[in-house]
């Protein structure tokens, strides 16, 4: 590497435990050329005697819209873009409404001409291992498919039956299909549209999930809307700023009723945001709330230029990646998302182990200590200095705000050590 005089550059090392025996591994990084004598930097890697699952439990997505070339995604960088996401545990890719064309209906509400499956097939080929397929349907923009149409329910059923049948030919069950009908609905009219579409879809194909990312306080939503959707996905910065117990109680009731819960964030420009507070802590909030997914707007949103020079972007940059027309590079923000998946998994492993001991060894000598660690693990991090959000403002997430960024790793190591002890 070339280092201009008076400048600094960072060198990243990625370590994987694959093939390494549990225990402490010590070595030295040798840097030649910077000084007359090589610089030697000690390196220590500790591998816990644990086994993570092949697929982490936290669902991760970011409106990547890789069914086409949208935002900063181009034909030249698309393959690299998808590869970067998949290597960092993104398992819930997003597609636009163009992936599910409407088709042409006859006078009875059946297909006179079935829609093309080409876009959907191409998208699935790029994401064969995805656990959830998320599609933004934008139903308010679909012609000839309004709830007041006498054949509305018939047309919706015809359409969703067709797509579910096609999914089955690809080996994909309807339970892996998640539909966002309207983006961030706020009005009563939008609620009614969501309810009508959801009821028609669920009546025809009940295994398909309806996903909602409304931004207004959830306690203001009608019971009909809450019953109509399967997954609630509130905006985490707004939720934290409100600190509203009434909202949290609604989400608790939804979870108790078997509904799903995810969190998402939408702030920018990305490079001004703290990777720790904005990206990494979202998974901790998800665990504390009993949520199952973490989403960010928007993985491909590079502001209409190159992420390597955010000062000349046409629009706000939201991507946690560095996206240029012909390349994609993961930065600290994307790595914070990857780390958050590990944080969530550590918490789940501890929760599972405590639960197993309570059933099989209720008098285990370490059980009280493990319970205490589990009870406070998420809260200790979320209440650390600089972690709590007191205002609905982006500066609260700014990178230059003082924070205790070490606490998350301190707790993570404590969990790892406890899990090792509880193995025997």
PyMOL commands that set and color helices and strands:
alter all, ss='L'
color gray80, all
select helices_A, chain A and resi 78-86+97-99+118-126+139-141+152-169+174-176+188-204+218-220+223-228+236-242+245-256+270-272+275-289+310-312+332-360+367-382+394-397+407-421
alter helices_A, ss='H'
color red, helices_A
select strands_A, chain A and resi 23-31+39-47+59-61+92-95+104-105+111-113+132-136+177-180+209-212+231-235+260-265+293-296+321-324+327-330
alter strands_A, ss='S'
color yellow, strands_A
deselect
rebuild
show_as cartoon
